[in-house]
Amino acid sequence: MSEAIDPQAEAPGDVDEAALAAFTAEYGTRLPPVAIVIAAYNEERGIGAVVDSIPETISGHEAAVIVVVDGSTDGTAAMARKYGALVCDVPVNRGQGAALRLGYRIAREGGAEYIVTTDADGQYDSAQIPVVLEPVLRGEADFVTGSRRLGRQETYDRVRRLGVHVFAWLVSRLTGQRITDTTFGMRAMRAEVTAAVTLEQPQYQASELLIGVISRGYRVREVPATMRRRAAGTTKKGGNLVYGYRFSRVVVGTWWRERRAKRRATSRRGSPGSVPSPEPAKTK
């Protein structure tokens, strides 16, 4: 996803409402139980193969692929449509986090019960979607993420590999839950989880979502998965130093925000005459 985001051009409410209205007019208001949400920016060369690799039925549940095209200037939207995706074509490039938030909303409001995310660049194996989704379907977890450290990775960037270990250690220490991979893009969750967690990051949103679900008390699980080499195109996340700096800011900032929110909630519950805030519903 692109980082060249112009905050002056961004009007989140208007952009989302217009994009949602256009999507609904084209595809209707009802979606199947499983929604595969993909954020894509200038991924014309790879998005077709990714969409084509996702089956119409996953673990016995009908599935739909939703591609949120984040202000692309190439043929990403046309290619995604060609291979059968439901396309939400946003004219403004706002970042992966904003695109995924819109995709989550489309899925929830369309009645999807489960959301799976994967990337548009072909680095994740669609055959592993059932592996990530199954613990959620069985009611054993609310949020499941793949882990290349528990599984396998085909990338050879030593700095990125080191970063995976460092950020996993940092998030584990901050949250108190052992995590081995904080940035894996293939995740599955109950749809309502995406509405209960605070999501604000325009970019580097994986850690915000992960720390948010842990902080809110949702059941989080990792499963072994594969990280492949990018099939086409180039990364939009910047060089290793830029990526590491920005990602660490998101990790620490999200953890601090969630910690403060928990303290405020605890303080309100302890105030005389206060009514305890309900916890998000969780399946058994």
PyRosetta script that sets phi, psi and omega in degrees:
from pyrosetta import init, pose_from_sequence

init()
pose = pose_from_sequence("MSEAIDPQAEAPGDVDEAALAAFTAEYGTRLPPVAIVIAAYNEERGIGAVVDSIPETISGHEAAVIVVVDGSTDGTAAMARKYGALVCDVPVNRGQGAALRLGYRIAREGGAEYIVTTDADGQYDSAQIPVVLEPVLRGEADFVTGSRRLGRQETYDRVRRLGVHVFAWLVSRLTGQRITDTTFGMRAMRAEVTAAVTLEQPQYQASELLIGVISRGYRVREVPATMRRRAAGTTKKGGNLVYGYRFSRVVVGTWWRERRAKRRATSRRGSPGSVPSPEPAKTK")
pose.set_psi(1, 150.8)
pose.set_omega(1, -177.0)
pose.set_phi(2, -77.4)
pose.set_psi(2, 147.7)
pose.set_omega(2, 173.7)
pose.set_phi(3, -103.2)
pose.set_psi(3, -3.8)
pose.set_omega(3, -178.2)
pose.set_phi(4, -80.1)
pose.set_psi(4, 70.2)
pose.set_omega(4, -173.9)
pose.set_phi(5, -102.9)
pose.set_psi(5, 124.1)
pose.set_omega(5, 179.4)
pose.set_phi(6, -93.9)
pose.set_psi(6, 105.6)
pose.set_omega(6, -177.4)
pose.set_phi(7, -61.6)
pose.set_psi(7, -26.4)
pose.set_omega(7, 179.4)
pose.set_phi(8, -69.1)
pose.set_psi(8, -26.9)
pose.set_omega(8, -177.4)
pose.set_phi(9, -88.1)
pose.set_psi(9, -8.8)
pose.set_omega(9, -173.7)
pose.set_phi(10, -91.7)
pose.set_psi(10, 122.3)
pose.set_omega(10, 172.2)
pose.set_phi(11, -126.6)
pose.set_psi(11, 86.7)
pose.set_omega(11, -167.1)
pose.set_phi(12, -53.7)
pose.set_psi(12, -47.1)
pose.set_omega(12, -177.3)
pose.set_phi(13, -63.4)
pose.set_psi(13, -47.9)
pose.set_omega(13, -178.7)
pose.set_phi(14, -64.3)
pose.set_psi(14, -43.8)
pose.set_omega(14, -179.1)
pose.set_phi(15, -63.0)
pose.set_psi(15, -46.8)
pose.set_omega(15, -179.2)
pose.set_phi(16, -64.1)
pose.set_psi(16, -44.4)
pose.set_omega(16, -178.0)
pose.set_phi(17, -63.6)
pose.set_psi(17, -42.4)
pose.set_omega(17, 179.4)
pose.set_phi(18, -65.5)
pose.set_psi(18, -42.0)
pose.set_omega(18, -179.5)
pose.set_phi(19, -67.5)
pose.set_psi(19, -40.8)
pose.set_omega(19, 179.2)
pose.set_phi(20, -65.0)
pose.set_psi(20, -40.5)
pose.set_omega(20, 179.1)
pose.set_phi(21, -64.1)
pose.set_psi(21, -41.7)
pose.set_omega(21, 179.1)
pose.set_phi(22, -66.2)
pose.set_psi(22, -40.3)
pose.set_omega(22, 179.2)
pose.set_phi(23, -63.6)
pose.set_psi(23, -45.2)
pose.set_omega(23, -179.4)
pose.set_phi(24, -64.4)
pose.set_psi(24, -39.9)
pose.set_omega(24, 179.0)
pose.set_phi(25, -63.2)
pose.set_psi(25, -33.2)
pose.set_omega(25, -177.6)
pose.set_phi(26, -83.6)
pose.set_psi(26, -37.5)
pose.set_omega(26, -170.9)
pose.set_phi(27, -118.0)
pose.set_psi(27, -7.9)
pose.set_omega(27, -177.4)
pose.set_phi(28, 90.4)
pose.set_psi(28, -170.2)
pose.set_omega(28, -172.5)
pose.set_phi(29, -111.6)
pose.set_psi(29, -2.3)
pose.set_omega(29, -175.7)
pose.set_phi(30, -114.8)
pose.set_psi(30, 130.9)
pose.set_omega(30, 178.2)
pose.set_phi(31, -119.2)
pose.set_psi(31, 158.1)
pose.set_omega(31, 176.8)
pose.set_phi(32, -70.8)
pose.set_psi(32, 176.1)
pose.set_omega(32, -175.1)
pose.set_phi(33, -61.6)
pose.set_psi(33, -32.0)
pose.set_omega(33, -177.0)
pose.set_phi(34, -112.7)
pose.set_psi(34, 126.8)
pose.set_omega(34, 176.6)
pose.set_phi(35, -116.3)
pose.set_psi(35, 123.8)
pose.set_omega(35, 175.1)
pose.set_phi(36, -95.6)
pose.set_psi(36, 113.1)
pose.set_omega(36, -175.2)
pose.set_phi(37, -103.0)
pose.set_psi(37, 126.8)
pose.set_omega(37, -179.9)
pose.set_phi(38, -128.4)
pose.set_psi(38, 127.4)
pose.set_omega(38, 172.2)
pose.set_phi(39, -95.2)
pose.set_psi(39, 133.2)
pose.set_omega(39, -174.7)
pose.set_phi(40, -138.4)
pose.set_psi(40, 131.8)
pose.set_omega(40, 174.7)
pose.set_phi(41, -131.9)
pose.set_psi(41, 114.2)
pose.set_omega(41, 179.7)
pose.set_phi(42, 50.6)
pose.set_psi(42, 54.0)
pose.set_omega(42, 179.8)
pose.set_phi(43, -117.7)
pose.set_psi(43, 36.5)
pose.set_omega(43, -178.3)
pose.set_phi(44, -55.5)
pose.set_psi(44, -37.5)
pose.set_omega(44, -175.3)
pose.set_phi(45, -74.9)
pose.set_psi(45, -22.0)
pose.set_omega(45, -175.0)
pose.set_phi(46, -115.8)
pose.set_psi(46, -23.0)
pose.set_omega(46, -170.6)
pose.set_phi(47, -65.3)
pose.set_psi(47, -33.6)
pose.set_omega(47, -179.1)
pose.set_phi(48, -60.9)
pose.set_psi(48, -46.4)
pose.set_omega(48, -179.7)
pose.set_phi(49, -65.5)
pose.set_psi(49, -36.7)
pose.set_omega(49, 179.4)
pose.set_phi(50, -64.7)
pose.set_psi(50, -50.4)
pose.set_omega(50, -179.7)
pose.set_phi(51, -61.7)
pose.set_psi(51, -43.0)
pose.set_omega(51, -177.9)
pose.set_phi(52, -63.9)
pose.set_psi(52, -26.1)
pose.set_omega(52, -177.1)
pose.set_phi(53, -82.4)
pose.set_psi(53, -8.9)
pose.set_omega(53, -176.7)
pose.set_phi(54, -93.4)
pose.set_psi(54, 121.8)
pose.set_omega(54, -177.2)
pose.set_phi(55, -70.9)
pose.set_psi(55, 157.9)
pose.set_omega(55, 179.1)
pose.set_phi(56, -75.1)
pose.set_psi(56, -20.9)
pose.set_omega(56, 177.6)
pose.set_phi(57, -127.7)
pose.set_psi(57, 130.6)
pose.set_omega(57, -178.8)
pose.set_phi(58, -126.4)
pose.set_psi(58, 120.2)
pose.set_omega(58, -179.7)
pose.set_phi(59, 51.9)
pose.set_psi(59, 40.1)
pose.set_omega(59, 177.6)
pose.set_phi(60, 81.3)
pose.set_psi(60, 4.3)
pose.set_omega(60, -178.8)
pose.set_phi(61, -115.3)
pose.set_psi(61, 134.5)
pose.set_omega(61, 176.5)
pose.set_phi(62, -63.4)
pose.set_psi(62, 140.9)
pose.set_omega(62, -176.2)
pose.set_phi(63, -130.2)
pose.set_psi(63, 151.3)
pose.set_omega(63, 174.5)
pose.set_phi(64, -128.8)
pose.set_psi(64, 143.7)
pose.set_omega(64, 177.4)
pose.set_phi(65, -100.2)
pose.set_psi(65, 121.4)
pose.set_omega(65, 178.0)
pose.set_phi(66, -109.4)
pose.set_psi(66, 116.4)
pose.set_omega(66, 177.1)
pose.set_phi(67, -106.1)
pose.set_psi(67, 117.4)
pose.set_omega(67, 175.2)
pose.set_phi(68, -95.1)
pose.set_psi(68, 108.6)
pose.set_omega(68, -178.6)
pose.set_phi(69, -86.7)
pose.set_psi(69, 115.0)
pose.set_omega(69, -168.4)
pose.set_phi(70, -94.8)
pose.set_psi(70, 72.3)
pose.set_omega(70, 175.8)
pose.set_phi(71, 68.2)
pose.set_psi(71, 32.5)
pose.set_omega(71, -178.8)
pose.set_phi(72, -64.6)
pose.set_psi(72, 149.7)
pose.set_omega(72, 177.5)
pose.set_phi(73, -109.8)
pose.set_psi(73, 6.8)
pose.set_omega(73, 178.1)
pose.set_phi(74, -115.3)
pose.set_psi(74, -156.7)
pose.set_omega(74, -176.7)
pose.set_phi(75, -95.4)
pose.set_psi(75, 28.7)
pose.set_omega(75, -178.7)
pose.set_phi(76, -56.3)
pose.set_psi(76, -48.0)
pose.set_omega(76, -177.0)
pose.set_phi(77, -62.1)
pose.set_psi(77, -46.2)
pose.set_omega(77, -178.7)
pose.set_phi(78, -64.0)
pose.set_psi(78, -40.4)
pose.set_omega(78, -179.6)
pose.set_phi(79, -67.5)
pose.set_psi(79, -40.3)
pose.set_omega(79, 178.6)
pose.set_phi(80, -63.3)
pose.set_psi(80, -42.7)
pose.set_omega(80, 177.4)
pose.set_phi(81, -62.3)
pose.set_psi(81, -41.8)
pose.set_omega(81, -178.4)
pose.set_phi(82, -56.3)
pose.set_psi(82, -35.8)
pose.set_omega(82, -177.2)
pose.set_phi(83, -96.8)
pose.set_psi(83, 12.1)
pose.set_omega(83, 169.1)
pose.set_phi(84, 99.2)
pose.set_psi(84, 7.8)
pose.set_omega(84, 179.2)
pose.set_phi(85, -78.4)
pose.set_psi(85, 154.2)
pose.set_omega(85, 168.1)
pose.set_phi(86, -86.3)
pose.set_psi(86, 118.8)
pose.set_omega(86, -169.9)
pose.set_phi(87, -108.3)
pose.set_psi(87, 126.9)
pose.set_omega(87, 170.6)
pose.set_phi(88, -106.4)
pose.set_psi(88, 104.1)
pose.set_omega(88, -172.8)
pose.set_phi(89, -96.2)
pose.set_psi(89, 102.3)
pose.set_omega(89, -178.1)
pose.set_phi(90, -92.6)
pose.set_psi(90, 127.8)
pose.set_omega(90, -175.1)
pose.set_phi(91, -76.0)
pose.set_psi(91, -12.3)
pose.set_omega(91, -175.7)
pose.set_phi(92, -110.9)
pose.set_psi(92, 131.8)
pose.set_omega(92, 175.8)
pose.set_phi(93, -81.9)
pose.set_psi(93, 111.8)
pose.set_omega(93, -175.7)
pose.set_phi(94, -118.6)
pose.set_psi(94, -10.8)
pose.set_omega(94, 179.3)
pose.set_phi(95, 113.6)
pose.set_psi(95, 157.3)
pose.set_omega(95, -175.4)
pose.set_phi(96, -60.0)
pose.set_psi(96, -40.2)
pose.set_omega(96, -179.3)
pose.set_phi(97, -61.2)
pose.set_psi(97, -45.2)
pose.set_omega(97, 178.8)
pose.set_phi(98, -64.1)
pose.set_psi(98, -40.6)
pose.set_omega(98, 179.6)
pose.set_phi(99, -64.7)
pose.set_psi(99, -41.9)
pose.set_omega(99, 179.3)
pose.set_phi(100, -68.5)
pose.set_psi(100, -38.2)
pose.set_omega(100, 177.5)
pose.set_phi(101, -59.3)
pose.set_psi(101, -42.1)
pose.set_omega(101, 177.7)
pose.set_phi(102, -64.7)
pose.set_psi(102, -41.3)
pose.set_omega(102, 177.2)
pose.set_phi(103, -62.3)
pose.set_psi(103, -40.7)
pose.set_omega(103, 177.2)
pose.set_phi(104, -61.0)
pose.set_psi(104, -42.1)
pose.set_omega(104, -178.8)
pose.set_phi(105, -65.6)
pose.set_psi(105, -43.1)
pose.set_omega(105, 177.0)
pose.set_phi(106, -57.7)
pose.set_psi(106, -45.0)
pose.set_omega(106, -179.1)
pose.set_phi(107, -64.0)
pose.set_psi(107, -47.5)
pose.set_omega(107, -179.0)
pose.set_phi(108, -62.2)
pose.set_psi(108, -50.1)
pose.set_omega(108, -175.8)
pose.set_phi(109, -70.3)
pose.set_psi(109, -19.0)
pose.set_omega(109, 175.3)
pose.set_phi(110, -86.6)
pose.set_psi(110, 0.2)
pose.set_omega(110, 176.0)
pose.set_phi(111, 90.4)
pose.set_psi(111, 8.5)
pose.set_omega(111, 176.6)
pose.set_phi(112, -65.3)
pose.set_psi(112, 139.3)
pose.set_omega(112, 179.2)
pose.set_phi(113, -91.7)
pose.set_psi(113, -27.7)
pose.set_omega(113, -176.2)
pose.set_phi(114, -133.0)
pose.set_psi(114, 142.1)
pose.set_omega(114, 178.8)
pose.set_phi(115, -122.0)
pose.set_psi(115, 133.6)
pose.set_omega(115, 173.4)
pose.set_phi(116, -121.0)
pose.set_psi(116, 138.5)
pose.set_omega(116, 174.3)
pose.set_phi(117, -113.2)
pose.set_psi(117, 147.0)
pose.set_omega(117, 169.8)
pose.set_phi(118, -148.1)
pose.set_psi(118, 169.7)
pose.set_omega(118, -176.1)
pose.set_phi(119, -97.5)
pose.set_psi(119, 160.8)
pose.set_omega(119, -176.7)
pose.set_phi(120, -85.4)
pose.set_psi(120, -3.3)
pose.set_omega(120, -172.0)
pose.set_phi(121, -97.2)
pose.set_psi(121, 1.5)
pose.set_omega(121, 176.9)
pose.set_phi(122, 80.4)
pose.set_psi(122, 12.9)
pose.set_omega(122, -179.0)
pose.set_phi(123, -79.8)
pose.set_psi(123, -11.7)
pose.set_omega(123, -179.6)
pose.set_phi(124, -114.9)
pose.set_psi(124, 143.7)
pose.set_omega(124, -175.7)
pose.set_phi(125, -87.3)
pose.set_psi(125, 113.1)
pose.set_omega(125, -177.8)
pose.set_phi(126, -62.4)
pose.set_psi(126, -22.5)
pose.set_omega(126, 177.5)
pose.set_phi(127, -65.3)
pose.set_psi(127, -16.4)
pose.set_omega(127, -179.9)
pose.set_phi(128, -93.4)
pose.set_psi(128, -0.1)
pose.set_omega(128, 177.9)
pose.set_phi(129, -57.1)
pose.set_psi(129, -45.4)
pose.set_omega(129, 178.3)
pose.set_phi(130, -60.3)
pose.set_psi(130, -33.0)
pose.set_omega(130, 179.0)
pose.set_phi(131, -64.0)
pose.set_psi(131, -40.9)
pose.set_omega(131, -180.0)
pose.set_phi(132, -73.9)
pose.set_psi(132, -35.6)
pose.set_omega(132, -175.1)
pose.set_phi(133, -81.4)
pose.set_psi(133, -30.3)
pose.set_omega(133, -172.2)
pose.set_phi(134, -54.5)
pose.set_psi(134, -46.0)
pose.set_omega(134, 180.0)
pose.set_phi(135, -60.3)
pose.set_psi(135, -30.3)
pose.set_omega(135, 176.9)
pose.set_phi(136, -73.5)
pose.set_psi(136, -43.4)
pose.set_omega(136, 178.6)
pose.set_phi(137, -61.2)
pose.set_psi(137, -36.9)
pose.set_omega(137, -179.1)
pose.set_phi(138, -79.9)
pose.set_psi(138, -3.4)
pose.set_omega(138, -179.9)
pose.set_phi(139, 76.7)
pose.set_psi(139, 19.0)
pose.set_omega(139, -179.2)
pose.set_phi(140, -91.0)
pose.set_psi(140, -15.9)
pose.set_omega(140, -179.5)
pose.set_phi(141, -153.1)
pose.set_psi(141, 155.7)
pose.set_omega(141, 175.6)
pose.set_phi(142, -96.9)
pose.set_psi(142, -24.4)
pose.set_omega(142, -176.0)
pose.set_phi(143, -146.9)
pose.set_psi(143, 127.5)
pose.set_omega(143, -179.4)
pose.set_phi(144, -128.8)
pose.set_psi(144, 133.5)
pose.set_omega(144, 176.6)
pose.set_phi(145, -125.0)
pose.set_psi(145, 144.1)
pose.set_omega(145, 173.8)
pose.set_phi(146, -72.7)
pose.set_psi(146, 160.7)
pose.set_omega(146, 178.0)
pose.set_phi(147, -138.7)
pose.set_psi(147, 122.2)
pose.set_omega(147, 177.1)
pose.set_phi(148, -71.9)
pose.set_psi(148, -26.0)
pose.set_omega(148, 179.5)
pose.set_phi(149, -73.8)
pose.set_psi(149, -31.2)
pose.set_omega(149, 174.4)
pose.set_phi(150, -81.2)
pose.set_psi(150, -22.4)
pose.set_omega(150, -178.9)
pose.set_phi(151, -109.8)
pose.set_psi(151, -110.2)
pose.set_omega(151, -174.2)
pose.set_phi(152, -152.0)
pose.set_psi(152, 147.9)
pose.set_omega(152, 174.4)
pose.set_phi(153, -133.5)
pose.set_psi(153, 141.7)
pose.set_omega(153, -177.1)
pose.set_phi(154, -107.1)
pose.set_psi(154, 8.0)
pose.set_omega(154, 178.1)
pose.set_phi(155, -91.7)
pose.set_psi(155, 152.2)
pose.set_omega(155, -172.8)
pose.set_phi(156, -124.2)
pose.set_psi(156, 17.0)
pose.set_omega(156, 176.8)
pose.set_phi(157, -76.6)
pose.set_psi(157, 108.2)
pose.set_omega(157, -175.2)
pose.set_phi(158, -64.9)
pose.set_psi(158, -35.0)
pose.set_omega(158, -179.8)
pose.set_phi(159, -67.0)
pose.set_psi(159, -44.0)
pose.set_omega(159, 178.1)
pose.set_phi(160, -63.6)
pose.set_psi(160, -40.6)
pose.set_omega(160, 178.4)
pose.set_phi(161, -61.3)
pose.set_psi(161, -43.4)
pose.set_omega(161, 177.4)
pose.set_phi(162, -62.5)
pose.set_psi(162, -40.6)
pose.set_omega(162, 179.3)
pose.set_phi(163, -60.5)
pose.set_psi(163, -37.5)
pose.set_omega(163, 177.7)
pose.set_phi(164, -59.1)
pose.set_psi(164, -43.5)
pose.set_omega(164, 179.5)
pose.set_phi(165, -67.3)
pose.set_psi(165, -44.5)
pose.set_omega(165, -176.6)
pose.set_phi(166, -64.2)
pose.set_psi(166, -46.9)
pose.set_omega(166, -177.9)
pose.set_phi(167, -70.6)
pose.set_psi(167, -31.7)
pose.set_omega(167, 175.4)
pose.set_phi(168, -64.3)
pose.set_psi(168, -42.7)
pose.set_omega(168, 177.5)
pose.set_phi(169, -62.3)
pose.set_psi(169, -44.2)
pose.set_omega(169, -177.6)
pose.set_phi(170, -63.9)
pose.set_psi(170, -48.1)
pose.set_omega(170, -179.2)
pose.set_phi(171, -64.9)
pose.set_psi(171, -37.8)
pose.set_omega(171, 178.1)
pose.set_phi(172, -62.0)
pose.set_psi(172, -42.8)
pose.set_omega(172, 179.8)
pose.set_phi(173, -67.8)
pose.set_psi(173, -41.2)
pose.set_omega(173, -176.8)
pose.set_phi(174, -70.1)
pose.set_psi(174, -38.8)
pose.set_omega(174, -174.0)
pose.set_phi(175, -95.2)
pose.set_psi(175, -18.8)
pose.set_omega(175, -177.5)
pose.set_phi(176, 80.7)
pose.set_psi(176, 7.5)
pose.set_omega(176, 176.9)
pose.set_phi(177, -121.1)
pose.set_psi(177, 131.3)
pose.set_omega(177, -178.0)
pose.set_phi(178, -68.5)
pose.set_psi(178, 123.3)
pose.set_omega(178, 177.8)
pose.set_phi(179, -127.7)
pose.set_psi(179, 135.7)
pose.set_omega(179, -178.9)
pose.set_phi(180, -103.7)
pose.set_psi(180, -16.6)
pose.set_omega(180, -176.9)
pose.set_phi(181, -152.2)
pose.set_psi(181, 112.4)
pose.set_omega(181, -174.1)
pose.set_phi(182, -94.3)
pose.set_psi(182, -8.3)
pose.set_omega(182, -171.2)
pose.set_phi(183, -121.6)
pose.set_psi(183, 12.1)
pose.set_omega(183, -177.1)
pose.set_phi(184, -69.4)
pose.set_psi(184, 131.2)
pose.set_omega(184, -171.9)
pose.set_phi(185, -84.8)
pose.set_psi(185, -12.0)
pose.set_omega(185, 177.7)
pose.set_phi(186, -95.8)
pose.set_psi(186, 113.6)
pose.set_omega(186, -177.1)
pose.set_phi(187, -138.9)
pose.set_psi(187, 155.7)
pose.set_omega(187, 175.5)
pose.set_phi(188, -133.0)
pose.set_psi(188, 146.4)
pose.set_omega(188, -178.0)
pose.set_phi(189, -159.4)
pose.set_psi(189, 159.3)
pose.set_omega(189, 169.2)
pose.set_phi(190, -68.1)
pose.set_psi(190, 139.6)
pose.set_omega(190, -171.7)
pose.set_phi(191, -58.3)
pose.set_psi(191, -37.9)
pose.set_omega(191, -175.4)
pose.set_phi(192, -67.7)
pose.set_psi(192, -19.3)
pose.set_omega(192, 178.1)
pose.set_phi(193, -60.0)
pose.set_psi(193, -36.8)
pose.set_omega(193, -176.9)
pose.set_phi(194, -68.3)
pose.set_psi(194, -20.1)
pose.set_omega(194, 177.4)
pose.set_phi(195, -88.8)
pose.set_psi(195, -23.5)
pose.set_omega(195, -175.3)
pose.set_phi(196, -86.8)
pose.set_psi(196, -22.2)
pose.set_omega(196, -176.6)
pose.set_phi(197, -95.9)
pose.set_psi(197, 138.5)
pose.set_omega(197, 177.3)
pose.set_phi(198, -73.2)
pose.set_psi(198, 122.1)
pose.set_omega(198, -179.9)
pose.set_phi(199, -128.1)
pose.set_psi(199, 115.9)
pose.set_omega(199, -175.6)
pose.set_phi(200, -128.4)
pose.set_psi(200, -20.4)
pose.set_omega(200, -171.9)
pose.set_phi(201, -69.3)
pose.set_psi(201, 130.7)
pose.set_omega(201, 175.0)
pose.set_phi(202, -76.4)
pose.set_psi(202, -24.0)
pose.set_omega(202, -177.6)
pose.set_phi(203, -143.6)
pose.set_psi(203, 163.6)
pose.set_omega(203, 178.3)
pose.set_phi(204, 55.5)
pose.set_psi(204, 43.9)
pose.set_omega(204, -171.9)
pose.set_phi(205, -84.4)
pose.set_psi(205, -10.5)
pose.set_omega(205, -175.2)
pose.set_phi(206, -60.1)
pose.set_psi(206, -43.8)
pose.set_omega(206, -178.3)
pose.set_phi(207, -71.4)
pose.set_psi(207, -33.5)
pose.set_omega(207, 178.0)
pose.set_phi(208, -61.6)
pose.set_psi(208, -45.1)
pose.set_omega(208, 178.9)
pose.set_phi(209, -64.5)
pose.set_psi(209, -46.2)
pose.set_omega(209, -177.8)
pose.set_phi(210, -63.1)
pose.set_psi(210, -49.8)
pose.set_omega(210, 179.7)
pose.set_phi(211, -64.0)
pose.set_psi(211, -36.5)
pose.set_omega(211, 178.8)
pose.set_phi(212, -62.5)
pose.set_psi(212, -45.9)
pose.set_omega(212, -178.2)
pose.set_phi(213, -69.0)
pose.set_psi(213, -35.0)
pose.set_omega(213, 177.0)
pose.set_phi(214, -66.5)
pose.set_psi(214, -45.7)
pose.set_omega(214, -177.5)
pose.set_phi(215, -63.3)
pose.set_psi(215, -31.8)
pose.set_omega(215, -179.7)
pose.set_phi(216, -84.4)
pose.set_psi(216, 1.9)
pose.set_omega(216, 174.3)
pose.set_phi(217, 86.0)
pose.set_psi(217, 13.7)
pose.set_omega(217, 177.2)
pose.set_phi(218, -74.4)
pose.set_psi(218, 153.7)
pose.set_omega(218, 179.3)
pose.set_phi(219, -80.3)
pose.set_psi(219, 117.0)
pose.set_omega(219, -174.9)
pose.set_phi(220, -114.1)
pose.set_psi(220, 136.8)
pose.set_omega(220, 179.6)
pose.set_phi(221, -137.1)
pose.set_psi(221, 148.1)
pose.set_omega(221, 171.6)
pose.set_phi(222, -109.9)
pose.set_psi(222, 146.6)
pose.set_omega(222, 176.1)
pose.set_phi(223, -131.3)
pose.set_psi(223, 151.0)
pose.set_omega(223, 178.5)
pose.set_phi(224, -63.3)
pose.set_psi(224, 137.1)
pose.set_omega(224, 179.4)
pose.set_phi(225, -151.9)
pose.set_psi(225, 171.4)
pose.set_omega(225, -175.1)
pose.set_phi(226, -111.2)
pose.set_psi(226, 135.8)
pose.set_omega(226, 173.6)
pose.set_phi(227, -109.5)
pose.set_psi(227, 112.2)
pose.set_omega(227, -177.2)
pose.set_phi(228, -96.4)
pose.set_psi(228, 169.7)
pose.set_omega(228, 172.1)
pose.set_phi(229, -67.6)
pose.set_psi(229, 148.8)
pose.set_omega(229, 177.3)
pose.set_phi(230, -58.4)
pose.set_psi(230, 130.1)
pose.set_omega(230, -176.9)
pose.set_phi(231, -75.9)
pose.set_psi(231, -31.6)
pose.set_omega(231, -177.9)
pose.set_phi(232, -159.0)
pose.set_psi(232, 159.7)
pose.set_omega(232, 176.9)
pose.set_phi(233, 74.3)
pose.set_psi(233, -170.9)
pose.set_omega(233, -179.1)
pose.set_phi(234, -131.5)
pose.set_psi(234, 157.4)
pose.set_omega(234, -179.7)
pose.set_phi(235, -66.0)
pose.set_psi(235, 146.8)
pose.set_omega(235, 179.9)
pose.set_phi(236, -106.3)
pose.set_psi(236, 8.4)
pose.set_omega(236, -171.2)
pose.set_phi(237, -95.6)
pose.set_psi(237, 1.9)
pose.set_omega(237, 176.8)
pose.set_phi(238, 90.6)
pose.set_psi(238, 174.2)
pose.set_omega(238, 178.9)
pose.set_phi(239, -69.7)
pose.set_psi(239, 173.0)
pose.set_omega(239, -173.5)
pose.set_phi(240, -61.0)
pose.set_psi(240, -42.9)
pose.set_omega(240, -177.6)
pose.set_phi(241, -68.0)
pose.set_psi(241, -44.4)
pose.set_omega(241, 178.2)
pose.set_phi(242, -62.5)
pose.set_psi(242, -46.5)
pose.set_omega(242, 179.9)
pose.set_phi(243, -59.0)
pose.set_psi(243, -48.3)
pose.set_omega(243, -178.0)
pose.set_phi(244, -61.9)
pose.set_psi(244, -42.6)
pose.set_omega(244, -179.6)
pose.set_phi(245, -64.2)
pose.set_psi(245, -48.9)
pose.set_omega(245, -177.6)
pose.set_phi(246, -67.8)
pose.set_psi(246, -38.8)
pose.set_omega(246, -179.8)
pose.set_phi(247, -65.8)
pose.set_psi(247, -41.9)
pose.set_omega(247, 179.9)
pose.set_phi(248, -63.3)
pose.set_psi(248, -36.1)
pose.set_omega(248, 177.3)
pose.set_phi(249, -63.3)
pose.set_psi(249, -40.3)
pose.set_omega(249, 179.0)
pose.set_phi(250, -65.9)
pose.set_psi(250, -43.2)
pose.set_omega(250, -179.5)
pose.set_phi(251, -58.9)
pose.set_psi(251, -54.9)
pose.set_omega(251, -176.4)
pose.set_phi(252, -67.1)
pose.set_psi(252, -41.7)
pose.set_omega(252, -179.7)
pose.set_phi(253, -63.1)
pose.set_psi(253, -42.3)
pose.set_omega(253, 179.1)
pose.set_phi(254, -66.1)
pose.set_psi(254, -44.5)
pose.set_omega(254, 178.9)
pose.set_phi(255, -59.2)
pose.set_psi(255, -43.9)
pose.set_omega(255, -179.0)
pose.set_phi(256, -66.1)
pose.set_psi(256, -42.1)
pose.set_omega(256, 178.3)
pose.set_phi(257, -60.6)
pose.set_psi(257, -46.6)
pose.set_omega(257, -178.8)
pose.set_phi(258, -67.9)
pose.set_psi(258, -35.1)
pose.set_omega(258, 177.9)
pose.set_phi(259, -64.5)
pose.set_psi(259, -45.0)
pose.set_omega(259, 178.8)
pose.set_phi(260, -64.5)
pose.set_psi(260, -40.4)
pose.set_omega(260, 178.8)
pose.set_phi(261, -62.3)
pose.set_psi(261, -39.8)
pose.set_omega(261, 179.6)
pose.set_phi(262, -66.8)
pose.set_psi(262, -39.8)
pose.set_omega(262, 178.2)
pose.set_phi(263, -64.0)
pose.set_psi(263, -42.4)
pose.set_omega(263, 178.6)
pose.set_phi(264, -63.4)
pose.set_psi(264, -40.7)
pose.set_omega(264, 179.5)
pose.set_phi(265, -65.1)
pose.set_psi(265, -40.3)
pose.set_omega(265, 178.2)
pose.set_phi(266, -64.5)
pose.set_psi(266, -40.3)
pose.set_omega(266, 179.1)
pose.set_phi(267, -64.0)
pose.set_psi(267, -41.9)
pose.set_omega(267, 179.6)
pose.set_phi(268, -65.5)
pose.set_psi(268, -40.4)
pose.set_omega(268, 179.8)
pose.set_phi(269, -65.3)
pose.set_psi(269, -29.3)
pose.set_omega(269, -178.5)
pose.set_phi(270, -87.0)
pose.set_psi(270, -5.8)
pose.set_omega(270, -178.7)
pose.set_phi(271, -75.4)
pose.set_psi(271, 143.7)
pose.set_omega(271, 179.2)
pose.set_phi(272, -58.9)
pose.set_psi(272, 130.7)
pose.set_omega(272, 176.9)
pose.set_phi(273, 79.7)
pose.set_psi(273, 1.6)
pose.set_omega(273, -178.0)
pose.set_phi(274, -78.7)
pose.set_psi(274, 154.1)
pose.set_omega(274, 177.8)
pose.set_phi(275, -105.7)
pose.set_psi(275, 123.9)
pose.set_omega(275, -177.7)
pose.set_phi(276, -57.5)
pose.set_psi(276, 139.8)
pose.set_omega(276, 176.5)
pose.set_phi(277, -76.2)
pose.set_psi(277, 134.2)
pose.set_omega(277, -179.4)
pose.set_phi(278, -68.9)
pose.set_psi(278, 144.0)
pose.set_omega(278, 174.2)
pose.set_phi(279, -80.4)
pose.set_psi(279, 152.8)
pose.set_omega(279, 176.8)
pose.set_phi(280, -58.2)
pose.set_psi(280, 140.4)
pose.set_omega(280, -179.7)
pose.set_phi(281, -66.3)
pose.set_psi(281, 140.8)
pose.set_omega(281, 179.4)
pose.set_phi(282, -129.9)
pose.set_psi(282, 141.7)
pose.set_omega(282, 177.9)
pose.set_phi(283, -76.3)
pose.set_psi(283, 153.7)
pose.set_omega(283, 177.5)
pose.set_phi(284, -87.5)
pose.dump_pdb("model.pdb")
